[in-house]
Each structure stands twice: as C-alpha cells, then as structure tokens.
Amino acid sequence: MLSSIDGIATGSMLLAYADLTRFSRAKQRQS
C-alpha cells in the first residue's frame, strides 16, 4: 500500500516536472 502511494507521488512529480520544462521551453521560443 505504502509503496503504491509512493509510486503515484513520484509519477505525479515527474509529470509536473515535464510540464514545467515544456512550459519554460515554450516561453523561451516565444521571446
């Protein structure tokens, strides 16, 4: 149970990180 919750947390963190990098990349392309 704990390991599954940990996996979901790390997965969501990776998704948020990918979103952040994609956002910053789009911002750089605009400027």
MOLIN-V905746 format. One line per field, one symbol per residue. ss: DSSP state (h for helix, s for strand, l for the rest). burial: + if it has 9 or more other C-alpha atoms within 8 Angstrom, else -. A space follows every 10 residues. Layout:
BEGIN
ss->???
burial->???
END
This chain:
BEGIN
ss->lhhhhhhhhh hhhhhhhhhh hhhhhhhhhh l
burial->---------- ---------- ---------- -
END
